[in-house]
Amino acid sequence: MPNQYSSAPEMAIDQSKTYTATIATSQGTMTAELFASEVPNTVNNFVFLARDGFYTNGGFHRVIKEFMIQGGCPKGDGTGGPGYRFADEPVTRKYVKGTLAMANSGPNTNGSQFFIVHGADVGLPPNYTIFGLLTDGVDVLDSLANAPVGGGGENSRPAERMEIQSVEISES
């Protein structure tokens, strides 16, 4: 299991720079622009965890076609996190296909879990901080979201492991 931390990371990103995440999965690679100037704490958290290898060899544990795919749980079942929680940041964008947003269990309970929106209009309330958008790899998102599922309370557990091989961060 990845590291556990006692507190959220100190601010280490430069909000004036552009950050890109390359998410390598068992189905291919997706690339996302991260919104560092809009939601700096959330992007800082994701960048910190990615650079520390937290997401390496993880997976997407929850898949709902035309809604979203969710990953970032170190336990692989939706119950784990990095050992800390951090506050929400305002949601100023719409949840469109390819949106990266934080998964949570209520207000100000963000950690490591995130989801990528698969549907065009998913009707979510603005309770999940949006921190990025896919710029490449929507075909990979489609492949992941269309994978067979079975099990779990909402029948959303992938039938076969859908691995997050790595998350690489670049800045410019």
Backbone as ProteinMPNN parsed JSONL, in Angstrom:
{"seq_chain_A": "MPNQYSSAPEMAIDQSKTYTATIATSQGTMTAELFASEVPNTVNNFVFLARDGFYTNGGFHRVIKEFMIQGGCPKGDGTGGPGYRFADEPVTRKYVKGTLAMANSGPNTNGSQFFIVHGADVGLPPNYTIFGLLTDGVDVLDSLANAPVGGGGENSRPAERMEIQSVEISES", "coords_chain_A": {"N_chain_A": [[0.845, -1.181, 0.0], [0.466, 2.313, -0.688], [2.325, 5.141, 0.721], [1.277, 6.627, 3.835], [0.213, 9.713, 5.166], [0.658, 12.309, 7.62], [-0.437, 14.8, 7.392], [-1.888, 17.16, 5.06], [-0.075, 18.1, 2.08], [2.455, 20.684, 2.081], [2.187, 23.811, 0.342], [3.511, 23.604, -2.828], [3.467, 23.983, -5.52], [3.703, 26.198, -8.366], [1.511, 28.605, -8.96], [1.342, 30.085, -11.263], [2.293, 28.569, -13.28], [1.833, 26.005, -15.824], [0.401, 22.891, -15.351], [0.497, 19.486, -16.178], [-0.976, 16.301, -16.243], [-0.086, 13.018, -16.926], [-1.671, 10.144, -17.291], [-1.084, 6.91, -17.096], [-2.614, 3.94, -17.969], [-3.968, 0.576, -17.769], [-5.378, 0.414, -20.08], [-4.407, 2.28, -21.797], [-3.168, 5.657, -22.364], [-4.007, 8.725, -20.772], [-4.17, 12.267, -20.915], [-4.158, 15.208, -18.994], [-4.954, 18.617, -18.447], [-4.174, 20.514, -15.621], [-5.784, 22.61, -13.245], [-4.177, 24.784, -11.885], [-4.128, 27.545, -11.186], [-6.754, 28.047, -10.536], [-7.7, 26.202, -8.582], [-5.635, 25.832, -6.434], [-4.867, 24.393, -4.054], [-5.985, 21.848, -4.374], [-4.846, 20.964, -6.795], [-2.147, 21.067, -6.017], [-2.153, 19.046, -4.075], [-2.796, 16.743, -5.651], [-0.611, 16.751, -7.438], [1.53, 16.459, -5.615], [0.933, 13.862, -4.518], [1.028, 12.304, -6.863], [3.694, 12.703, -7.729], [5.009, 11.534, -5.612], [4.536, 8.919, -6.049], [2.174, 7.792, -5.2], [-0.131, 7.03, -6.654], [0.824, 5.085, -8.346], [0.614, 1.877, -9.717], [-1.943, 1.615, -8.777], [-5.527, 1.695, -9.067], [-8.665, 1.876, -10.927], [-11.494, 1.705, -9.147], [-14.191, 1.969, -9.241], [-16.709, 2.099, -11.575], [-18.95, 3.62, -13.66], [-20.688, 3.574, -16.408], [-21.28, 6.207, -18.712], [-21.306, 8.001, -16.64], [-19.01, 8.146, -14.641], [-15.533, 7.29, -13.908], [-13.734, 6.089, -11.137], [-10.876, 6.46, -9.086], [-7.765, 6.16, -7.21], [-7.84, 5.19, -4.648], [-6.002, 3.753, -2.124], [-6.547, 1.251, -1.031], [-8.088, 0.07, -2.894], [-10.811, -0.262, -2.868], [-12.448, 1.869, -2.424], [-12.5, 2.846, 0.162], [-10.212, 3.939, 1.21], [-7.509, 6.331, 1.771], [-5.075, 9.054, 1.789], [-4.375, 9.452, 4.43], [-4.973, 11.871, 5.479], [-7.226, 14.704, 5.326], [-8.541, 17.334, 3.259], [-9.677, 20.717, 2.627], [-12.531, 21.66, 0.579], [-12.492, 23.388, -2.575], [-13.859, 26.175, -4.406], [-16.275, 25.3, -6.9], [-16.313, 26.141, -10.153], [-16.75, 25.43, -12.687], [-18.393, 23.339, -15.15], [-19.401, 19.889, -14.89], [-18.229, 18.232, -17.282], [-17.688, 15.806, -19.924], [-14.654, 14.161, -19.42], [-13.749, 15.681, -17.311], [-11.736, 16.07, -14.417], [-12.199, 15.452, -11.054], [-12.398, 15.785, -7.476], [-13.179, 13.015, -5.454], [-15.286, 12.517, -2.641], [-16.445, 12.168, 0.777], [-18.293, 13.851, 1.761], [-18.593, 17.348, 2.786], [-15.426, 18.968, 2.663], [-13.743, 16.682, 2.824], [-11.75, 15.741, 1.16], [-9.141, 13.728, -0.26], [-7.195, 11.424, -1.585], [-8.681, 10.212, -3.55], [-10.163, 10.42, -6.761], [-12.229, 11.309, -9.58], [-13.077, 10.76, -13.046], [-15.107, 12.296, -15.265], [-17.462, 10.68, -17.329], [-19.899, 10.857, -18.705], [-21.97, 13.112, -20.711], [-23.727, 14.997, -19.556], [-23.92, 14.907, -16.403], [-25.241, 15.805, -14.18], [-24.339, 16.485, -11.57], [-24.222, 17.989, -8.29], [-22.439, 21.009, -7.308], [-20.342, 19.915, -5.577], [-17.93, 18.657, -5.668], [-14.658, 19.204, -6.031], [-13.413, 20.472, -8.982], [-10.525, 19.826, -10.782], [-9.125, 19.468, -13.13], [-8.935, 18.717, -16.71], [-9.343, 16.421, -19.327], [-7.14, 16.474, -22.065], [-6.307, 14.801, -23.931], [-6.812, 11.39, -24.86], [-9.471, 10.599, -24.561], [-10.592, 8.424, -25.791], [-9.438, 6.361, -24.352], [-10.575, 6.813, -21.849], [-13.236, 6.197, -22.584], [-12.915, 3.454, -23.14], [-12.195, 2.461, -20.595], [-14.5, 3.194, -19.118], [-16.43, 1.673, -20.322], [-15.913, -0.879, -19.586], [-16.624, -4.232, -18.435], [-18.635, -4.64, -15.501], [-19.326, -5.727, -12.142], [-20.619, -6.524, -9.059], [-20.285, -5.076, -5.769], [-22.184, -2.538, -4.058], [-23.578, -0.831, -5.84], [-23.197, -2.136, -8.146], [-20.786, -1.524, -9.518], [-18.151, -2.265, -9.534], [-15.239, -2.981, -11.302], [-15.049, -5.835, -13.427], [-12.627, -6.908, -14.137], [-9.33, -6.047, -13.067], [-8.556, -2.649, -13.408], [-5.923, -0.975, -14.081], [-4.042, 1.788, -12.781], [-1.163, 2.633, -13.954], [0.807, 4.58, -13.705], [1.147, 8.045, -12.731], [2.283, 10.786, -14.194], [3.702, 13.978, -13.784], [4.036, 17.043, -15.443], [5.442, 20.312, -15.819], [5.186, 23.657, -17.004]], "CA_chain_A": [[0.0, 0.0, 0.0], [1.276, 3.547, -0.719], [2.561, 5.868, 1.964], [0.233, 7.385, 4.524], [0.795, 10.977, 5.589], [-0.02, 12.843, 8.798], [-1.144, 16.033, 7.039], [-1.854, 17.536, 3.649], [1.24, 18.642, 1.72], [2.685, 22.131, 2.02], [2.078, 24.348, -1.015], [4.781, 23.451, -3.53], [3.332, 24.301, -6.935], [3.714, 27.602, -8.765], [0.181, 28.795, -9.542], [1.447, 30.749, -12.568], [2.752, 27.581, -14.262], [0.871, 25.048, -16.354], [0.69, 21.525, -14.931], [-0.149, 18.454, -16.974], [-0.863, 14.946, -15.697], [-0.171, 11.922, -17.886], [-2.165, 9.006, -16.523], [-0.896, 5.663, -17.841], [-3.507, 2.905, -17.452], [-3.92, -0.705, -18.467], [-6.093, 0.566, -21.348], [-3.777, 3.333, -22.574], [-2.756, 6.862, -21.647], [-4.823, 9.935, -20.812], [-3.444, 13.466, -20.525], [-5.077, 16.227, -18.474], [-4.484, 19.905, -17.96], [-4.597, 20.737, -14.245], [-6.165, 24.005, -13.06], [-3.395, 25.253, -10.737], [-4.464, 28.911, -10.774], [-8.143, 28.073, -10.054], [-7.853, 25.38, -7.368], [-4.239, 25.497, -6.143], [-4.684, 23.377, -3.011], [-6.341, 20.544, -4.918], [-3.798, 20.595, -7.756], [-0.941, 20.808, -5.224], [-2.335, 17.731, -3.464], [-2.704, 15.722, -6.699], [0.769, 16.754, -7.911], [2.338, 15.86, -4.549], [0.695, 12.416, -4.457], [1.521, 11.694, -8.101], [5.165, 12.72, -7.723], [5.477, 10.625, -4.563], [4.233, 7.553, -6.472], [0.984, 7.298, -4.494], [-1.089, 6.421, -7.583], [1.482, 4.041, -9.122], [0.076, 0.522, -9.533], [-3.283, 1.678, -8.197], [-6.535, 1.296, -10.04], [-10.005, 2.452, -10.908], [-12.285, 0.721, -8.401], [-15.62, 2.25, -9.422], [-16.955, 2.442, -12.971], [-20.356, 3.733, -14.022], [-20.743, 4.043, -17.793], [-22.018, 7.458, -18.939], [-21.247, 8.83, -15.447], [-17.63, 8.419, -14.278], [-14.644, 6.249, -13.388], [-13.142, 6.612, -9.902], [-9.659, 5.79, -8.64], [-6.993, 6.864, -6.195], [-7.985, 4.574, -3.326], [-4.896, 2.811, -1.937], [-7.071, -0.073, -0.69], [-8.717, -0.474, -4.086], [-12.237, -0.546, -2.659], [-13.171, 3.111, -2.175], [-12.524, 3.203, 1.581], [-8.91, 4.414, 1.662], [-7.026, 7.658, 1.418], [-3.664, 9.295, 2.086], [-4.139, 9.632, 5.865], [-5.41, 13.219, 5.847], [-8.299, 15.286, 4.522], [-8.345, 18.768, 3.051], [-10.902, 21.474, 2.336], [-13.023, 21.875, -0.777], [-12.304, 24.682, -3.214], [-15.083, 26.459, -5.164], [-16.494, 24.694, -8.214], [-16.734, 27.217, -11.058], [-16.911, 24.839, -14.014], [-19.4, 22.281, -15.278], [-18.896, 18.518, -14.957], [-18.354, 17.758, -18.658], [-16.894, 14.608, -20.191], [-13.215, 14.361, -19.294], [-13.444, 16.474, -16.117], [-11.156, 15.437, -13.243], [-12.719, 16.07, -9.834], [-12.134, 15.035, -6.248], [-14.236, 12.234, -4.816], [-15.264, 12.782, -1.211], [-17.539, 11.561, 1.556], [-18.984, 14.989, 2.364], [-17.814, 18.589, 2.717], [-14.06, 19.072, 3.19], [-13.191, 15.35, 3.103], [-10.901, 15.338, 0.039], [-7.897, 13.036, 0.084], [-6.494, 10.988, -2.79], [-9.584, 9.67, -4.559], [-10.634, 11.343, -7.778], [-12.972, 10.657, -10.653], [-13.065, 11.376, -14.366], [-16.48, 12.263, -15.77], [-17.614, 9.998, -18.614], [-21.119, 11.292, -19.377], [-22.015, 14.486, -21.212], [-24.425, 15.83, -18.577], [-24.094, 13.962, -15.298], [-26.145, 16.384, -13.199], [-23.793, 16.533, -10.208], [-24.178, 19.288, -7.617], [-21.051, 21.494, -7.272], [-19.767, 19.48, -4.299], [-16.712, 17.896, -5.933], [-13.739, 20.165, -6.616], [-12.899, 20.182, -10.323], [-9.136, 20.265, -10.817], [-8.479, 19.245, -14.411], [-9.739, 18.303, -17.853], [-8.579, 15.662, -20.31], [-6.816, 17.104, -23.34], [-6.026, 13.682, -24.826], [-7.101, 10.095, -24.259], [-10.903, 10.359, -24.323], [-10.844, 7.044, -26.231], [-9.039, 5.506, -23.221], [-11.667, 6.993, -20.883], [-14.362, 5.4, -23.083], [-12.575, 2.046, -22.952], [-12.285, 2.171, -19.161], [-15.885, 3.354, -18.658], [-17.258, 0.632, -20.929], [-15.465, -2.197, -19.118], [-17.64, -4.98, -17.685], [-18.646, -4.47, -14.048], [-20.132, -6.69, -11.4], [-20.279, -6.524, -7.643], [-20.403, -3.81, -5.069], [-23.562, -2.159, -3.801], [-24.224, -0.238, -7.012], [-22.761, -2.931, -9.283], [-19.85, -0.662, -10.234], [-16.78, -2.755, -9.411], [-14.799, -3.583, -12.563], [-14.907, -7.297, -13.402], [-11.184, -7.131, -14.174], [-8.585, -4.895, -12.538], [-8.22, -1.575, -14.338], [-4.769, -0.43, -13.389], [-3.352, 3.059, -13.004], [0.243, 2.238, -13.895], [1.551, 5.728, -13.174], [0.683, 9.407, -13.026], [3.467, 11.639, -14.347], [3.373, 15.401, -13.796], [4.984, 17.962, -16.074], [5.09, 21.715, -15.611], [5.833, 24.584, -17.95]], "C_chain_A": [[0.892, 1.248, 0.0], [1.444, 4.152, 0.673], [1.275, 6.45, 2.53], [0.926, 8.611, 5.109], [-0.007, 11.526, 6.762], [-0.793, 14.118, 8.488], [-1.029, 16.28, 5.548], [-0.511, 18.186, 3.329], [1.28, 20.173, 1.782], [2.566, 22.568, 0.56], [3.445, 24.299, -1.691], [4.684, 23.774, -5.012], [3.398, 25.81, -7.149], [2.41, 27.831, -9.532], [0.217, 29.488, -10.9], [1.914, 29.783, -13.661], [1.598, 26.694, -14.714], [1.314, 23.648, -15.956], [-0.149, 20.557, -15.764], [0.08, 17.105, -16.302], [-1.014, 13.951, -16.843], [-0.475, 10.67, -17.078], [-2.062, 7.757, -17.399], [-1.745, 4.579, -17.182], [-3.318, 1.613, -18.235], [-4.617, -0.647, -19.825], [-5.455, 1.623, -22.265], [-3.523, 4.558, -21.717], [-3.739, 8.009, -21.865], [-3.96, 11.097, -20.332], [-4.454, 14.517, -20.094], [-4.324, 17.492, -18.128], [-5.029, 20.064, -16.548], [-4.777, 22.237, -14.021], [-5.499, 24.625, -11.828], [-3.797, 26.649, -10.271], [-5.876, 28.999, -10.192], [-8.326, 27.364, -8.716], [-6.466, 24.899, -6.914], [-4.054, 24.413, -5.084], [-4.957, 21.974, -3.547], [-5.285, 20.065, -5.912], [-2.508, 20.273, -7.016], [-0.998, 19.408, -4.604], [-2.141, 16.618, -4.501], [-1.264, 15.606, -7.212], [1.689, 16.104, -6.88], [2.189, 14.339, -4.534], [1.233, 11.713, -5.695], [3.044, 11.609, -8.092], [5.747, 11.8, -6.666], [5.169, 9.16, -4.907], [2.987, 6.955, -5.849], [0.033, 6.547, -5.42], [-0.5, 5.252, -8.385], [0.986, 2.651, -8.714], [-1.234, 0.501, -8.753], [-4.301, 1.242, -9.24], [-7.781, 2.144, -9.972], [-10.911, 1.394, -10.299], [-13.787, 0.879, -8.613], [-15.837, 2.763, -10.84], [-18.455, 2.462, -13.222], [-20.408, 4.391, -15.404], [-21.678, 5.238, -17.914], [-22.092, 8.344, -17.686], [-19.788, 9.151, -15.12], [-16.874, 7.141, -13.969], [-13.92, 6.864, -12.201], [-11.941, 5.779, -9.506], [-8.991, 6.569, -7.53], [-7.145, 6.334, -4.793], [-6.856, 3.566, -3.138], [-5.348, 1.4, -1.573], [-7.751, -0.741, -1.884], [-10.207, -0.733, -3.959], [-13.067, 0.699, -2.359], [-13.179, 3.569, -0.731], [-11.225, 3.836, 2.079], [-8.571, 5.81, 1.192], [-5.574, 7.813, 1.817], [-3.353, 9.464, 3.57], [-4.539, 11.01, 6.366], [-6.592, 13.599, 4.963], [-7.997, 16.761, 4.336], [-9.625, 19.401, 2.516], [-11.232, 21.541, 0.849], [-12.58, 23.255, -1.27], [-13.521, 24.91, -4.107], [-15.113, 25.788, -6.533], [-17.071, 25.782, -9.116], [-16.962, 26.716, -12.478], [-18.027, 23.806, -13.977], [-18.698, 20.923, -15.314], [-19.169, 17.983, -16.364], [-17.476, 16.521, -18.841], [-15.411, 14.947, -20.167], [-12.792, 15.185, -18.095], [-12.821, 15.597, -15.035], [-11.66, 16.186, -12.017], [-12.414, 15.174, -8.639], [-13.376, 14.27, -5.807], [-14.151, 12.536, -3.323], [-16.439, 12.098, -0.535], [-18.333, 12.638, 2.289], [-18.103, 16.219, 2.29], [-16.438, 18.464, 3.368], [-13.45, 17.732, 3.593], [-12.354, 14.836, 1.931], [-9.643, 14.654, 0.55], [-7.146, 12.695, -1.184], [-7.43, 10.527, -3.895], [-10.109, 10.756, -5.49], [-11.468, 10.568, -8.791], [-12.822, 11.454, -11.937], [-14.458, 11.19, -14.939], [-16.511, 11.595, -17.145], [-18.831, 10.487, -19.381], [-21.06, 12.747, -19.815], [-22.665, 15.43, -20.207], [-24.792, 14.937, -17.398], [-24.923, 14.519, -14.147], [-25.643, 16.416, -11.765], [-23.947, 17.922, -9.599], [-22.711, 19.727, -7.505], [-20.342, 21.17, -5.956], [-18.419, 18.775, -4.448], [-15.753, 18.798, -6.702], [-13.199, 19.673, -7.957], [-11.478, 20.711, -10.4], [-8.43, 20.012, -12.136], [-9.456, 18.818, -15.479], [-8.844, 17.557, -18.828], [-8.367, 16.49, -21.57], [-6.493, 16.047, -24.386], [-6.399, 12.394, -24.096], [-8.562, 9.845, -23.944], [-11.284, 8.946, -24.772], [-10.484, 6.054, -25.119], [-10.097, 5.601, -22.118], [-12.873, 6.151, -21.301], [-14.124, 3.911, -22.855], [-12.705, 1.631, -21.49], [-13.733, 2.19, -18.683], [-16.813, 2.27, -19.208], [-16.848, -0.781, -20.515], [-16.587, -2.899, -18.361], [-17.495, -4.753, -16.184], [-19.51, -5.557, -13.428], [-19.691, -6.696, -9.957], [-20.303, -5.136, -7.067], [-21.868, -3.424, -4.97], [-24.29, -1.603, -5.009], [-23.804, -0.95, -8.292], [-21.786, -2.142, -10.159], [-18.394, -1.114, -10.129], [-16.371, -3.406, -10.735], [-14.607, -5.097, -12.418], [-13.44, -7.704, -13.443], [-10.491, -5.868, -13.699], [-8.251, -3.91, -13.66], [-7.144, -0.729, -13.686], [-4.415, 0.993, -13.803], [-1.874, 2.713, -12.844], [1.107, 3.345, -13.315], [0.813, 7.016, -13.485], [1.935, 10.283, -13.015], [3.009, 13.085, -14.473], [4.457, 16.172, -14.534], [4.508, 19.383, -15.81], [5.84, 22.571, -16.618], [5.402, 26.002, -17.642]], "O_chain_A": [[1.957, 1.244, 0.618], [0.81, 3.741, 1.644], [0.32, 6.726, 1.804], [2.092, 8.546, 5.5], [-1.2, 11.249, 6.893], [-1.703, 14.485, 9.23], [-0.19, 15.694, 4.863], [0.124, 18.76, 4.213], [0.275, 20.85, 1.566], [2.817, 21.778, -0.349], [4.414, 24.874, -1.196], [5.705, 23.835, -5.697], [3.175, 26.592, -6.225], [2.234, 27.305, -10.631], [-0.783, 29.48, -11.618], [1.929, 30.142, -14.839], [0.543, 26.638, -14.083], [2.458, 23.26, -16.191], [-1.333, 20.782, -16.014], [1.184, 16.802, -15.849], [-1.956, 14.036, -17.63], [0.346, 10.2, -16.29], [-2.85, 7.571, -18.326], [-1.617, 4.326, -15.984], [-2.6, 1.572, -19.234], [-4.464, -1.56, -20.636], [-5.921, 1.832, -23.385], [-3.646, 4.508, -20.494], [-4.231, 8.234, -22.971], [-3.12, 10.93, -19.448], [-5.483, 14.702, -20.744], [-3.216, 17.455, -17.592], [-6.201, 19.785, -16.295], [-4.008, 23.041, -14.547], [-6.171, 24.95, -10.849], [-3.806, 26.911, -9.068], [-6.172, 29.923, -9.435], [-9.02, 27.861, -7.829], [-6.158, 23.71, -6.998], [-3.152, 23.586, -5.216], [-4.246, 21.026, -3.213], [-4.876, 18.905, -5.88], [-1.837, 19.298, -7.354], [-0.006, 18.678, -4.61], [-1.407, 15.661, -4.255], [-0.756, 14.501, -7.399], [2.538, 15.286, -7.236], [3.182, 13.611, -4.537], [1.83, 10.641, -5.589], [3.615, 10.566, -8.409], [6.876, 11.332, -6.814], [5.507, 8.261, -4.137], [2.758, 5.75, -5.95], [-0.549, 5.537, -5.022], [-1.241, 4.512, -9.031], [0.945, 2.305, -7.534], [-1.588, -0.508, -8.144], [-3.977, 0.513, -10.177], [-7.94, 2.999, -9.101], [-11.079, 0.313, -10.863], [-14.567, 0.017, -8.208], [-15.221, 3.745, -11.254], [-19.146, 1.462, -13.025], [-20.201, 5.596, -15.546], [-22.739, 5.273, -17.291], [-22.842, 9.319, -17.66], [-19.357, 10.291, -15.293], [-17.456, 6.07, -13.792], [-13.532, 8.031, -12.248], [-11.972, 4.551, -9.577], [-9.561, 7.509, -6.977], [-6.648, 6.937, -3.842], [-6.755, 2.613, -3.912], [-4.601, 0.445, -1.786], [-7.965, -1.953, -1.893], [-10.807, -1.352, -4.837], [-14.26, 0.594, -2.071], [-13.802, 4.582, -0.416], [-11.139, 4.23, 3.242], [-9.244, 6.388, 0.34], [-4.908, 6.832, 2.146], [-2.187, 9.606, 3.939], [-4.449, 11.283, 7.564], [-6.914, 12.915, 3.992], [-7.291, 17.369, 5.141], [-10.524, 18.719, 2.025], [-10.353, 21.488, -0.011], [-12.327, 24.162, -0.477], [-14.158, 23.945, -4.53], [-14.101, 25.723, -7.23], [-18.171, 26.282, -8.88], [-17.325, 27.488, -13.365], [-18.534, 23.449, -12.913], [-17.54, 20.825, -15.72], [-20.203, 17.362, -16.612], [-16.622, 16.23, -18.004], [-14.968, 15.898, -20.81], [-11.596, 15.376, -17.874], [-13.316, 14.503, -14.763], [-11.561, 17.411, -11.948], [-12.202, 13.97, -8.779], [-14.482, 14.812, -5.789], [-13.064, 12.784, -2.8], [-17.309, 11.525, -1.191], [-18.967, 12.369, 3.31], [-16.983, 16.147, 1.786], [-16.3, 17.931, 4.469], [-12.725, 17.65, 4.584], [-12.257, 13.625, 1.729], [-9.146, 14.955, 1.635], [-6.528, 13.565, -1.797], [-7.027, 10.455, -5.055], [-10.451, 11.858, -5.06], [-11.42, 9.339, -8.85], [-12.492, 12.64, -11.928], [-14.934, 10.064, -15.082], [-15.695, 11.902, -18.014], [-18.795, 10.527, -20.611], [-20.216, 13.516, -19.354], [-22.195, 16.553, -20.026], [-25.841, 14.293, -17.396], [-25.273, 13.778, -13.228], [-26.446, 16.377, -10.833], [-23.819, 18.925, -10.302], [-21.821, 18.882, -7.601], [-19.803, 22.063, -5.302], [-17.833, 18.345, -3.455], [-15.988, 19.123, -7.866], [-12.606, 18.598, -8.048], [-11.231, 21.885, -10.126], [-7.242, 20.311, -12.258], [-10.635, 18.586, -15.215], [-7.732, 17.993, -19.125], [-9.293, 17.123, -22.077], [-6.414, 16.345, -25.577], [-6.313, 12.317, -22.87], [-8.873, 8.967, -23.139], [-12.191, 8.338, -24.204], [-11.145, 5.028, -24.962], [-10.471, 4.59, -21.524], [-13.469, 5.468, -20.468], [-15.027, 3.191, -22.429], [-13.26, 0.575, -21.185], [-14.153, 1.309, -17.932], [-17.859, 1.987, -18.624], [-17.378, -1.763, -21.035], [-17.408, -2.245, -17.718], [-16.384, -4.682, -15.66], [-20.31, -6.209, -14.1], [-18.505, -6.856, -9.667], [-20.338, -4.143, -7.794], [-22.7, -3.933, -5.722], [-25.479, -1.862, -5.194], [-24.021, -0.442, -9.392], [-21.933, -2.094, -11.38], [-17.497, -0.408, -10.592], [-17.075, -4.283, -11.236], [-14.072, -5.574, -11.416], [-13.051, -8.715, -12.859], [-10.989, -4.76, -13.896], [-7.736, -4.288, -14.712], [-7.427, 0.124, -12.845], [-4.472, 1.36, -14.976], [-1.393, 2.523, -11.727], [2.023, 3.089, -12.533], [-0.032, 7.071, -14.379], [2.558, 10.493, -11.974], [2.046, 13.381, -15.18], [5.647, 15.981, -14.284], [3.319, 19.624, -15.602], [6.959, 22.26, -17.025], [5.829, 26.938, -18.318]]}, "name": "protein", "num_of_chains": 1, "seq": "MPNQYSSAPEMAIDQSKTYTATIATSQGTMTAELFASEVPNTVNNFVFLARDGFYTNGGFHRVIKEFMIQGGCPKGDGTGGPGYRFADEPVTRKYVKGTLAMANSGPNTNGSQFFIVHGADVGLPPNYTIFGLLTDGVDVLDSLANAPVGGGGENSRPAERMEIQSVEISES"}
